[in-house]
Amino acid sequence: MQWLNKTALVLVIIGAINWLLVGLFQWDLVTTLLGGDTVRNSSLLSRIIYTLVGISGLYLIPWLFRERLKVDQNQ
């Protein structure tokens, strides 16, 4: 079940980084990779929220290695 948690966390982080790019640059990485209109026109408030979601995703990156760090500290 741990692989499912890690996979879900990776997907959340990728999504958050994509929202960060939308918030800061109005550019959608996922759409660029998979096809479609890559520029999003958004209000200032929505861009602020996208940016906060993206920063939160960056904050979660260390959680991918959290269990590994606990094991290393116990040795």
PyMOL CGO cylinders between C-alpha atoms (Angstrom):
from pymol import cmd
from pymol.cgo import CYLINDER

trace = [
    CYLINDER, 0.00, 0.00, 0.00, 2.98, 2.28, 0.49, 0.3, 1, 1, 1, 1, 1, 1,
    CYLINDER, 2.98, 2.28, 0.49, 3.63, 2.39, -3.26, 0.3, 1, 1, 1, 1, 1, 1,
    CYLINDER, 3.63, 2.39, -3.26, 0.11, 3.77, -3.69, 0.3, 1, 1, 1, 1, 1, 1,
    CYLINDER, 0.11, 3.77, -3.69, 0.81, 6.55, -1.19, 0.3, 1, 1, 1, 1, 1, 1,
    CYLINDER, 0.81, 6.55, -1.19, 4.06, 7.46, -2.95, 0.3, 1, 1, 1, 1, 1, 1,
    CYLINDER, 4.06, 7.46, -2.95, 2.40, 7.39, -6.37, 0.3, 1, 1, 1, 1, 1, 1,
    CYLINDER, 2.40, 7.39, -6.37, -0.44, 9.61, -5.18, 0.3, 1, 1, 1, 1, 1, 1,
    CYLINDER, -0.44, 9.61, -5.18, 2.02, 12.04, -3.61, 0.3, 1, 1, 1, 1, 1, 1,
    CYLINDER, 2.02, 12.04, -3.61, 4.08, 12.23, -6.81, 0.3, 1, 1, 1, 1, 1, 1,
    CYLINDER, 4.08, 12.23, -6.81, 0.93, 12.97, -8.82, 0.3, 1, 1, 1, 1, 1, 1,
    CYLINDER, 0.93, 12.97, -8.82, -0.12, 15.66, -6.36, 0.3, 1, 1, 1, 1, 1, 1,
    CYLINDER, -0.12, 15.66, -6.36, 3.32, 17.28, -6.53, 0.3, 1, 1, 1, 1, 1, 1,
    CYLINDER, 3.32, 17.28, -6.53, 3.30, 17.21, -10.35, 0.3, 1, 1, 1, 1, 1, 1,
    CYLINDER, 3.30, 17.21, -10.35, -0.18, 18.75, -10.37, 0.3, 1, 1, 1, 1, 1, 1,
    CYLINDER, -0.18, 18.75, -10.37, 0.88, 21.41, -7.88, 0.3, 1, 1, 1, 1, 1, 1,
    CYLINDER, 0.88, 21.41, -7.88, 3.95, 22.31, -9.94, 0.3, 1, 1, 1, 1, 1, 1,
    CYLINDER, 3.95, 22.31, -9.94, 1.70, 22.62, -12.98, 0.3, 1, 1, 1, 1, 1, 1,
    CYLINDER, 1.70, 22.62, -12.98, -0.61, 24.98, -11.04, 0.3, 1, 1, 1, 1, 1, 1,
    CYLINDER, -0.61, 24.98, -11.04, 2.44, 26.96, -9.93, 0.3, 1, 1, 1, 1, 1, 1,
    CYLINDER, 2.44, 26.96, -9.93, 3.39, 27.44, -13.58, 0.3, 1, 1, 1, 1, 1, 1,
    CYLINDER, 3.39, 27.44, -13.58, -0.18, 28.48, -14.39, 0.3, 1, 1, 1, 1, 1, 1,
    CYLINDER, -0.18, 28.48, -14.39, -0.22, 30.89, -11.47, 0.3, 1, 1, 1, 1, 1, 1,
    CYLINDER, -0.22, 30.89, -11.47, 3.11, 32.51, -12.22, 0.3, 1, 1, 1, 1, 1, 1,
    CYLINDER, 3.11, 32.51, -12.22, 3.31, 32.37, -16.01, 0.3, 1, 1, 1, 1, 1, 1,
    CYLINDER, 3.31, 32.37, -16.01, -0.23, 31.42, -17.16, 0.3, 1, 1, 1, 1, 1, 1,
    CYLINDER, -0.23, 31.42, -17.16, 1.40, 28.43, -18.87, 0.3, 1, 1, 1, 1, 1, 1,
    CYLINDER, 1.40, 28.43, -18.87, 0.04, 24.87, -18.53, 0.3, 1, 1, 1, 1, 1, 1,
    CYLINDER, 0.04, 24.87, -18.53, 2.80, 22.24, -18.69, 0.3, 1, 1, 1, 1, 1, 1,
    CYLINDER, 2.80, 22.24, -18.69, 0.44, 19.25, -18.79, 0.3, 1, 1, 1, 1, 1, 1,
    CYLINDER, 0.44, 19.25, -18.79, -1.46, 20.70, -21.74, 0.3, 1, 1, 1, 1, 1, 1,
    CYLINDER, -1.46, 20.70, -21.74, 1.84, 21.44, -23.47, 0.3, 1, 1, 1, 1, 1, 1,
    CYLINDER, 1.84, 21.44, -23.47, 2.89, 17.81, -23.11, 0.3, 1, 1, 1, 1, 1, 1,
    CYLINDER, 2.89, 17.81, -23.11, -0.49, 16.30, -24.02, 0.3, 1, 1, 1, 1, 1, 1,
    CYLINDER, -0.49, 16.30, -24.02, -1.79, 18.84, -26.52, 0.3, 1, 1, 1, 1, 1, 1,
    CYLINDER, -1.79, 18.84, -26.52, -4.19, 21.73, -26.37, 0.3, 1, 1, 1, 1, 1, 1,
    CYLINDER, -4.19, 21.73, -26.37, -4.20, 25.45, -25.62, 0.3, 1, 1, 1, 1, 1, 1,
    CYLINDER, -4.20, 25.45, -25.62, -1.21, 26.05, -23.34, 0.3, 1, 1, 1, 1, 1, 1,
    CYLINDER, -1.21, 26.05, -23.34, -1.97, 29.61, -22.20, 0.3, 1, 1, 1, 1, 1, 1,
    CYLINDER, -1.97, 29.61, -22.20, -4.64, 30.17, -19.54, 0.3, 1, 1, 1, 1, 1, 1,
    CYLINDER, -4.64, 30.17, -19.54, -6.19, 33.55, -18.97, 0.3, 1, 1, 1, 1, 1, 1,
    CYLINDER, -6.19, 33.55, -18.97, -6.95, 33.78, -15.26, 0.3, 1, 1, 1, 1, 1, 1,
    CYLINDER, -6.95, 33.78, -15.26, -7.94, 36.48, -12.80, 0.3, 1, 1, 1, 1, 1, 1,
    CYLINDER, -7.94, 36.48, -12.80, -5.38, 37.77, -10.32, 0.3, 1, 1, 1, 1, 1, 1,
    CYLINDER, -5.38, 37.77, -10.32, -7.11, 36.02, -7.42, 0.3, 1, 1, 1, 1, 1, 1,
    CYLINDER, -7.11, 36.02, -7.42, -7.14, 32.65, -9.17, 0.3, 1, 1, 1, 1, 1, 1,
    CYLINDER, -7.14, 32.65, -9.17, -3.46, 33.07, -10.10, 0.3, 1, 1, 1, 1, 1, 1,
    CYLINDER, -3.46, 33.07, -10.10, -2.63, 33.74, -6.43, 0.3, 1, 1, 1, 1, 1, 1,
    CYLINDER, -2.63, 33.74, -6.43, -4.48, 30.56, -5.41, 0.3, 1, 1, 1, 1, 1, 1,
    CYLINDER, -4.48, 30.56, -5.41, -2.75, 28.53, -8.15, 0.3, 1, 1, 1, 1, 1, 1,
    CYLINDER, -2.75, 28.53, -8.15, 0.61, 29.85, -6.96, 0.3, 1, 1, 1, 1, 1, 1,
    CYLINDER, 0.61, 29.85, -6.96, -0.15, 28.94, -3.32, 0.3, 1, 1, 1, 1, 1, 1,
    CYLINDER, -0.15, 28.94, -3.32, -1.15, 25.42, -4.37, 0.3, 1, 1, 1, 1, 1, 1,
    CYLINDER, -1.15, 25.42, -4.37, 2.11, 25.15, -6.32, 0.3, 1, 1, 1, 1, 1, 1,
    CYLINDER, 2.11, 25.15, -6.32, 4.21, 26.31, -3.39, 0.3, 1, 1, 1, 1, 1, 1,
    CYLINDER, 4.21, 26.31, -3.39, 2.41, 23.78, -1.19, 0.3, 1, 1, 1, 1, 1, 1,
    CYLINDER, 2.41, 23.78, -1.19, 3.33, 21.05, -3.66, 0.3, 1, 1, 1, 1, 1, 1,
    CYLINDER, 3.33, 21.05, -3.66, 6.98, 22.07, -3.51, 0.3, 1, 1, 1, 1, 1, 1,
    CYLINDER, 6.98, 22.07, -3.51, 6.75, 21.92, 0.28, 0.3, 1, 1, 1, 1, 1, 1,
    CYLINDER, 6.75, 21.92, 0.28, 5.59, 18.28, 0.04, 0.3, 1, 1, 1, 1, 1, 1,
    CYLINDER, 5.59, 18.28, 0.04, 8.59, 17.05, -1.98, 0.3, 1, 1, 1, 1, 1, 1,
    CYLINDER, 8.59, 17.05, -1.98, 10.58, 16.04, 1.15, 0.3, 1, 1, 1, 1, 1, 1,
    CYLINDER, 10.58, 16.04, 1.15, 7.63, 13.87, 2.21, 0.3, 1, 1, 1, 1, 1, 1,
    CYLINDER, 7.63, 13.87, 2.21, 8.53, 11.48, -0.62, 0.3, 1, 1, 1, 1, 1, 1,
    CYLINDER, 8.53, 11.48, -0.62, 11.68, 10.63, 1.32, 0.3, 1, 1, 1, 1, 1, 1,
    CYLINDER, 11.68, 10.63, 1.32, 10.27, 10.92, 4.82, 0.3, 1, 1, 1, 1, 1, 1,
    CYLINDER, 10.27, 10.92, 4.82, 10.21, 7.22, 5.68, 0.3, 1, 1, 1, 1, 1, 1,
    CYLINDER, 10.21, 7.22, 5.68, 13.67, 6.75, 4.26, 0.3, 1, 1, 1, 1, 1, 1,
    CYLINDER, 13.67, 6.75, 4.26, 14.94, 9.55, 6.51, 0.3, 1, 1, 1, 1, 1, 1,
    CYLINDER, 14.94, 9.55, 6.51, 13.35, 7.92, 9.58, 0.3, 1, 1, 1, 1, 1, 1,
    CYLINDER, 13.35, 7.92, 9.58, 15.13, 4.62, 8.80, 0.3, 1, 1, 1, 1, 1, 1,
    CYLINDER, 15.13, 4.62, 8.80, 18.46, 6.38, 8.26, 0.3, 1, 1, 1, 1, 1, 1,
    CYLINDER, 18.46, 6.38, 8.26, 18.15, 8.24, 11.57, 0.3, 1, 1, 1, 1, 1, 1,
    CYLINDER, 18.15, 8.24, 11.57, 17.51, 5.03, 13.52, 0.3, 1, 1, 1, 1, 1, 1,
    CYLINDER, 17.51, 5.03, 13.52, 20.80, 3.46, 12.43, 0.3, 1, 1, 1, 1, 1, 1,
]
cmd.load_cgo(trace, "trace")
